[in-house]
């Protein structure tokens, strides 16, 4: 019994370390993305205009507020008290950005990514994949009910083999 508790404690510690590393990674992504967009406000507004989907008012609002919101989420990832909420917001944003990128790519957009401000990188399906992976990681660490239930089921399923 002591060995299984020791293994469980080790796994819990490892998961905590992975959570902190994931949070630091997301903090870096949000901070770099937000700060770079703040410095290239006009590029972001032009990119949103190139999408041809948003009204002029929405383009200006998004170009003005999105970078600051990304910085705010990045800072929230650095604070232990707000980390879980930051994971939830990150999951929602990554899902939204991934869906938006897929929509834009399906529409035939051949322009620049704009993820990190003024960049020459073209928007590709790798962006959609990266957003999807970061969404799943964020959702897992935000401890959404579906992932908690999956973990509990997996543990009970794996424990049935060890008995």
C-alpha positions as CSV (number, residue, x, y, z in Angstrom):
1,X,0.0,0.0,0.0
2,X,2.8,2.4,0.8
3,X,4.4,1.8,-2.6
4,X,1.2,2.8,-4.5
5,X,0.8,5.9,-2.3
6,X,4.4,6.8,-3.1
7,X,3.8,6.4,-6.8
8,X,0.6,8.4,-6.6
9,X,2.4,11.2,-4.8
10,X,5.2,11.2,-7.3
11,X,2.7,11.4,-10.2
12,X,0.9,14.2,-8.5
13,X,4.1,16.1,-8.1
14,X,5.1,15.5,-11.7
15,X,1.6,16.7,-12.8
16,X,2.0,19.9,-10.8
17,X,5.4,20.5,-12.4
18,X,3.9,19.9,-15.9
19,X,1.1,22.3,-15.0
20,X,3.5,25.0,-14.0
21,X,5.6,24.5,-17.2
22,X,2.4,24.7,-19.3
23,X,1.3,27.8,-17.5
24,X,4.7,29.4,-18.1
25,X,4.6,28.5,-21.8
26,X,1.1,29.9,-22.2
27,X,2.2,33.0,-20.3
28,X,5.1,33.5,-22.7
29,X,2.9,33.0,-25.7
30,X,0.2,35.4,-24.5
31,X,2.7,38.1,-23.4
32,X,4.8,38.0,-26.5
33,X,1.6,37.9,-28.7
34,X,-0.1,40.7,-26.9
35,X,3.0,43.0,-26.5
36,X,4.0,42.6,-30.2
37,X,0.4,43.4,-31.3
38,X,0.4,46.6,-29.1
39,X,3.5,47.8,-31.0
40,X,1.9,46.9,-34.4
41,X,-1.6,48.1,-33.9
42,X,-2.0,49.2,-37.5
43,X,-0.8,45.9,-38.8
44,X,-3.4,44.1,-36.7
45,X,-6.2,46.4,-37.9
46,X,-5.1,45.9,-41.5
47,X,-5.0,42.2,-41.1
48,X,-8.5,42.1,-39.7
49,X,-9.6,44.3,-42.6
50,X,-8.0,41.8,-45.0
51,X,-10.2,39.1,-43.6
52,X,-13.2,41.0,-44.9
53,X,-15.5,39.7,-42.2
54,X,-15.5,42.4,-39.5
55,X,-17.1,45.8,-39.7
56,X,-14.8,48.7,-39.3
57,X,-15.9,49.3,-35.7
58,X,-15.2,45.6,-34.8
59,X,-11.8,45.8,-36.5
60,X,-10.8,48.9,-34.5
61,X,-12.2,47.4,-31.2
62,X,-10.4,44.1,-31.7
63,X,-7.1,45.8,-32.7
64,X,-7.3,48.0,-29.6
65,X,-8.5,45.6,-27.0
66,X,-7.2,42.1,-28.0
67,X,-3.5,42.8,-27.4
68,X,-4.2,44.1,-23.9
69,X,-6.5,41.2,-23.1
70,X,-3.7,38.7,-24.2
71,X,-1.2,40.5,-21.9
72,X,-3.7,40.3,-19.1
73,X,-4.2,36.5,-19.7
74,X,-0.4,36.1,-19.8
75,X,0.0,37.8,-16.4
76,X,-2.8,35.7,-15.0
77,X,-0.9,32.6,-15.9
78,X,2.1,33.8,-13.8
79,X,0.0,34.2,-10.7
80,X,-0.8,31.0,-8.7
81,X,-4.1,32.5,-7.5
82,X,-5.4,33.0,-11.1
83,X,-3.7,30.1,-12.9
84,X,-6.8,27.9,-13.2
85,X,-9.0,30.8,-14.5
86,X,-6.2,31.7,-16.9
87,X,-6.2,28.1,-18.2
88,X,-10.0,28.4,-18.8
89,X,-9.6,31.7,-20.7
90,X,-6.7,30.3,-22.7
91,X,-8.7,27.2,-23.6
92,X,-11.6,29.4,-24.8
93,X,-9.3,31.8,-26.7
94,X,-7.3,29.0,-28.4
95,X,-10.6,27.3,-29.4
96,X,-11.8,30.6,-30.9
97,X,-8.6,31.4,-32.6
98,X,-8.3,27.8,-34.0
99,X,-11.9,27.9,-35.3
100,X,-11.3,31.3,-36.8
101,X,-8.1,30.3,-38.4
102,X,-9.7,27.2,-39.9
103,X,-12.6,29.4,-41.2
104,X,-10.2,31.9,-42.8
105,X,-8.1,29.2,-44.4
106,X,-11.2,27.4,-45.8
107,X,-12.3,30.8,-47.2
108,X,-9.1,30.9,-49.2
109,X,-7.1,33.5,-47.2
110,X,-3.5,33.5,-48.3
111,X,-2.2,36.3,-46.0
112,X,0.0,36.6,-43.0
113,X,-0.6,35.0,-39.6
114,X,-0.5,38.1,-37.4
115,X,-0.3,35.9,-34.3
116,X,2.7,37.7,-32.9
117,X,2.2,41.2,-34.4
118,X,3.8,42.1,-37.7
119,X,5.1,38.9,-39.1
120,X,5.9,37.5,-42.5
121,X,4.7,34.1,-41.6
122,X,1.7,32.9,-43.7
123,X,-1.3,31.5,-41.9
124,X,-1.3,27.7,-42.3
125,X,-3.0,24.6,-40.9
126,X,-0.1,24.3,-38.4
127,X,-1.6,27.3,-36.7
128,X,-4.9,25.5,-36.4
129,X,-3.1,22.4,-35.0
130,X,-1.1,24.4,-32.5
131,X,-4.2,26.2,-31.3
132,X,-6.0,22.9,-30.9
133,X,-3.1,21.4,-28.9
134,X,-2.9,24.4,-26.7
135,X,-6.6,24.4,-26.2
136,X,-6.6,20.8,-25.0
137,X,-3.7,21.4,-22.7
138,X,-5.4,24.5,-21.3
139,X,-8.7,22.7,-20.9
140,X,-7.0,19.8,-19.1
141,X,-5.2,22.0,-16.6
142,X,-8.3,24.2,-16.0
143,X,-9.8,21.0,-14.6
144,X,-12.9,21.1,-16.6
145,X,-15.4,18.4,-15.5
146,X,-15.1,16.3,-18.7
147,X,-11.3,15.9,-18.2
148,X,-11.7,15.2,-14.5
149,X,-14.2,12.5,-15.3
150,X,-11.9,11.0,-17.9
151,X,-9.0,10.9,-15.5
152,X,-11.2,9.3,-12.8
153,X,-12.4,6.7,-15.2
154,X,-8.9,6.0,-16.5
155,X,-7.6,5.6,-12.9
156,X,-10.4,3.2,-12.0
157,X,-9.9,1.3,-15.2
158,X,-6.1,1.0,-14.7
159,X,-6.6,0.1,-11.0
160,X,-8.8,-2.8,-12.1
161,X,-5.8,-4.3,-13.9
162,X,-3.5,-3.9,-10.9
163,X,-5.8,-5.7,-8.5
